[in-house]
Amino acid sequence: MSFRDYIRERFFPHIWCPGCGHGIVLNNMLRAVEELELSKNEMVMVSGIGCSSRISGYVDFHSLHTLHGRALAFATGVKMSQPELTVIVPMGDGDALAIGGNHFIHACRRNIDITAIIMNNSVYGMTGGQFSPLSGRGSKATTAPTGTIDPEFQIVDMARASGASFVARTTTYHVQELTKLLKAAISHRGFSVLEILSQCPTHYGRKNRLGGAVEMLDAFKENTTRIGSEAKENDPGLVERGIFVQREQPEYCDEYQKIIEREQKG
């Protein structure tokens, strides 16, 4: 199956702003599923509301475009009823960690076999550029014109503490690494969290004087480094990329099936 078989070409060109990083995420996600040779009939994408959630409209496999913040709840229902399916959940700041934060914590805790792709562009882009739980102290937004005083969530730390068995981070600049980590996350048996730093030049970049898409991508290159690199030792402010957690532990659907089988035996 080729790359183009996985997209709904009739819905292109996409509606994301010029320079948005979410198109890069879509591109690399499709490359990942192509390289994994996944069948369209064996995949489900579940999304909520927001710029990131538009991805589900462009993929030509089973998809659910659901309620804001409830994508993981719907995805859990899909996975529990059809555990053989590969379930992918693209989310943004709000879907994952604001209105959807409680679902995120418990999906990590349960270790259900779902891949959560969190596109971190530090802003609520679809609704006008309000600050989000990922904006960070000092970030300017339409709802914080002089800068927010709220510190940001650390996605990797939260996922690790909540029990996710696969946790990784990369950026839209590092496209080869992005495809590699998407493949690893989708293939992992358990709850996988992949944070992707994604640029929003229209709202976040403009408001915070970070330049256009090219300048924001350059910033991902300059301000990140691989886990355990010497650069991190010399500059602790660098954001690390790579796989932070990858371990085997009981998967939720498997454990639930054991209960069913035990009860059926009486």
HELIX and SHEET records of a PDB file:
HELIX    1   1 PHE A    3  TYR A    6  5                                   4    
HELIX    2   2 GLU A    9  PHE A   11  5                                   3    
HELIX    3   3 HIS A   22  GLU A   35  1                                  14    
HELIX    4   4 LYS A   40  GLU A   42  5                                   3    
HELIX    5   5 SER A   52  GLY A   57  5                                   6    
HELIX    6   6 ALA A   71  SER A   81  1                                  11    
HELIX    7   7 ASP A   93  LEU A   97  1                                   5    
HELIX    8   8 GLY A  101  ARG A  110  1                                  10    
HELIX    9   9 ILE A  155  SER A  162  1                                   8    
HELIX   10  10 VAL A  175  SER A  187  1                                  13    
HELIX   11  11 PRO A  201  GLY A  205  3                                   5    
HELIX   12  12 ARG A  206  LYS A  207  1                                   2    
HELIX   13  13 ALA A  213  GLU A  222  1                                  10    
HELIX   14  14 GLU A  230  ASN A  234  1                                   5    
HELIX   15  15 TYR A  252  LYS A  265  1                                  14    
SHEET    1   A 8 HIS A  62  HIS A  65  0                                        
SHEET    2   A 8 MET A  43  SER A  47  1                                        
SHEET    3   A 8 THR A  86  MET A  91  1                                        
SHEET    4   A 8 THR A 115  ASN A 120  1                                        
SHEET    5   A 8 SER A 192  LEU A 197  1                                        
SHEET    6   A 8 PHE A 166  THR A 171  1                                        
SHEET    7   A 8 VAL A 239  GLN A 246 -1                                        
SHEET    8   A 8 THR A 224  ARG A 226  1                                        
END                                                                             
